[in-house]
Amino acid sequence: MPPLEALAAAFGLANSLLLARRSVWNFPFGLVMVSLYAVVFLEARLFSAVLLQGFFIATQVWGWREWQQVAGRDDKVPVSGLSSRARLGAAAATLALALLLGLITSHFTTAAAPFLDAGNTSLSITAQLLTMARRVEAWPLWVVVNAVSVALYASQGLWITTALYCVFLVLALWIWQLWRRAA
């Protein structure tokens, strides 16, 4: 599995660097990355993460289309922030999804880390939706997701993915600053 994991990681790095530029071209790289990671996570029995990759496939296609409609001549998109009310709604929905997914995977599967995986998956869904909507608040969530992912993937022996998520953590902090300035 390491060659597939390494290939997925390479596409993930390209995706993140293009996201830093707010480029619509991040999506083809993201689409390949999440498709490959669906296989990697299935083998590692991280079932919530596998489902998450399916969600990411759909949002990569949707986001690519949406971002192309608002991109400027330089293929960059504008970004903005959320209202306080929208932040509260996003937090409540994320928590509810995490609890539901954690209960389901802990009772009905052989998931390796059901609640940690479910919480991280729920945060990832919210962060991805906010990224697709071009909201700055996506990036502090990605910081948390990436930090948790380092521990989760290391616990499953996915060392290439663990290293990638260390890089993603640093990139998320950097992109957060870039998007804040751009907003």
C-alpha positions in Angstrom: 0.0 0.0 0.0 2.8 2.6 0.5 3.2 3.4 -3.2 -0.5 4.2 -3.5 -0.3 6.2 -0.2 2.7 8.1 -1.5 0.9 8.9 -4.8 -2.1 10.2 -2.9 0.1 12.3 -0.7 1.8 13.9 -3.7 -1.5 14.9 -5.2 -2.5 16.2 -1.8 0.5 18.5 -1.6 -0.2 19.9 -5.1 -3.9 20.4 -4.1 -2.9 22.4 -1.0 -0.4 24.6 -2.7 -3.0 25.5 -5.3 -5.6 26.1 -2.6 -3.1 28.6 -1.0 -3.2 30.5 -4.3 -7.1 30.3 -4.3 -6.7 28.6 -7.7 -9.5 26.7 -9.3 -6.9 24.2 -10.5 -6.7 22.7 -7.0 -9.7 20.6 -7.8 -8.3 18.1 -10.3 -5.5 17.3 -7.9 -7.8 17.0 -5.0 -10.1 14.7 -7.0 -7.3 12.3 -7.6 -6.0 12.5 -4.0 -9.3 11.7 -2.4 -10.0 8.9 -4.8 -6.7 7.2 -3.9 -7.1 7.8 -0.2 -10.5 6.1 -0.3 -8.6 2.9 -1.0 -5.8 3.6 1.5 -8.3 4.2 4.3 -10.4 1.2 3.5 -7.4 -1.0 3.9 -6.7 0.8 7.3 -10.3 0.2 8.4 -10.9 3.9 8.9 -14.5 3.6 7.7 -15.6 7.2 8.5 -12.6 8.4 6.5 -13.5 6.2 3.6 -17.0 7.7 3.6 -15.5 11.1 3.9 -13.5 10.5 0.7 -16.8 9.9 -1.2 -18.0 13.2 0.1 -14.8 14.8 -0.9 -15.2 13.4 -4.5 -18.6 15.0 -4.8 -17.4 18.3 -3.3 -14.3 18.4 -5.6 -16.6 18.2 -8.6 -19.0 20.7 -7.2 -16.3 23.1 -6.0 -14.5 23.0 -9.3 -17.6 24.1 -11.1 -18.5 26.8 -8.6 -15.1 28.3 -8.3 -14.7 28.4 -12.1 -17.8 30.7 -12.2 -16.3 33.3 -9.8 -12.6 33.0 -10.7 -10.8 36.1 -12.0 -8.5 36.2 -15.0 -5.7 34.8 -12.8 -7.9 31.8 -11.9 -8.1 33.1 -8.3 -11.4 33.3 -6.4 -12.5 35.9 -3.8 -12.9 34.8 -0.2 -14.9 36.2 2.8 -15.9 35.4 6.4 -19.0 34.0 8.1 -21.4 35.8 10.4 -21.5 34.8 14.1 -24.8 33.1 13.6 -23.5 31.0 10.7 -20.4 30.0 12.8 -22.7 28.8 15.6 -24.9 26.8 13.2 -21.8 25.2 11.6 -20.5 24.2 15.1 -23.8 22.7 16.2 -24.2 20.7 12.9 -20.6 19.5 13.2 -21.0 18.3 16.8 -24.3 16.5 16.0 -22.8 14.7 13.0 -19.8 13.7 15.0 -21.9 12.1 17.7 -24.2 10.4 15.3 -21.4 9.0 13.1 -19.4 7.9 16.2 -22.3 6.0 17.6 -23.0 4.3 14.3 -19.5 3.3 13.7 -18.8 2.1 17.2 -21.9 -0.1 17.3 -22.1 -1.4 13.7 -18.5 -1.7 12.4 -15.1 -2.8 13.4 -13.8 0.7 13.1 -10.3 1.2 14.5 -11.1 4.5 16.3 -14.8 5.2 15.9 -15.3 8.5 17.8 -11.9 10.1 16.9 -12.5 9.1 13.3 -16.1 10.4 13.4 -15.2 13.7 15.0 -12.4 14.3 12.5 -14.7 13.3 9.7 -17.4 15.7 10.8 -14.9 18.6 11.2 -13.5 17.7 7.7 -17.0 17.9 6.2 -17.6 21.3 7.7 -14.2 22.6 6.7 -14.7 21.3 3.2 -18.1 22.9 2.8 -16.6 26.2 4.1 -13.7 25.8 1.7 -16.1 25.3 -1.2 -18.0 28.4 -0.1 -14.6 30.3 0.0 -14.9 31.1 3.7 -11.8 32.0 5.8 -13.2 30.0 8.8 -12.5 26.8 6.9 -8.8 27.1 7.8 -8.8 27.0 11.6 -10.9 23.9 11.2 -8.4 22.4 8.8 -5.7 23.2 11.4 -7.6 21.0 14.0 -8.4 18.3 11.4 -4.8 18.1 10.4 -3.5 17.9 14.0 -6.0 15.1 14.9 -5.2 13.3 11.6 -1.5 13.2 12.5 -2.3 11.2 15.6 -5.1 9.1 13.9 -3.0 8.1 10.9 0.1 7.4 13.0 -1.9 5.1 15.2 -2.8 3.1 12.0 0.8 3.0 10.7 0.1 5.2 7.8 3.4 6.9 8.0 3.4 8.7 4.6 0.0 10.1 5.3 1.1 11.1 8.8 4.0 13.0 7.3 1.6 14.6 4.8 -0.7 15.8 7.5 2.2 17.3 9.4 2.8 19.3 6.2 -0.9 20.0 5.8 -1.0 21.4 9.3 1.7 23.9 8.5 0.1 24.7 5.2 -3.3 25.2 6.8 -1.8 27.8 9.2 -0.2 29.5 6.2 -3.3 29.4 4.0 -5.4 30.7 6.9 -3.2 33.8 7.0 -3.3 34.2 3.2 -7.1 33.9 3.0 -7.5 36.3 6.0 -5.5 38.9 4.2 -7.4 38.3 0.9 -10.8 38.7 2.7 
